[in-house]
Amino acid sequence: MRTLIGIVVSDKMKKTRVVEVTRIKQHPRYEKRYEATASFKAHDEREEYHAGDKVVIKEIRPMSKDKRWVIIGKSEAQNPKS
């Protein structure tokens, strides 16, 4: 199962959080590095994570049409931008 680190950007749904994951990609031809972001809907059973929290999400079997991730916990990893 994949695990990713991201930031909660929305906590408006019940038991669901939108987590934005940023990663560095490299252009295949020009070799320039750039940021690519992706948003995932993650399950939060106890509704304890809110917008701005840095969390770890884990891939699970589909819970609904869009929800295929669950929040494991808060991340203690250092963010290079902050």
C-alpha angles and dihedrals in degrees: 000000000000121000123198136183119226147144125261107241100173133029099168098111125078112259091347130099129187110228122194116209120196123197137171117247130184124221109243096223107027096032093219114149120229139167121257121190129199130186123219131185109229132190118244108181098186096036091231100138122079139185112301097027117130107227143175116234128195129204116246139167114292113284095181140344094295105013114094102139136072128203111243099184147294119312122236093190118124117252111223092213097055 
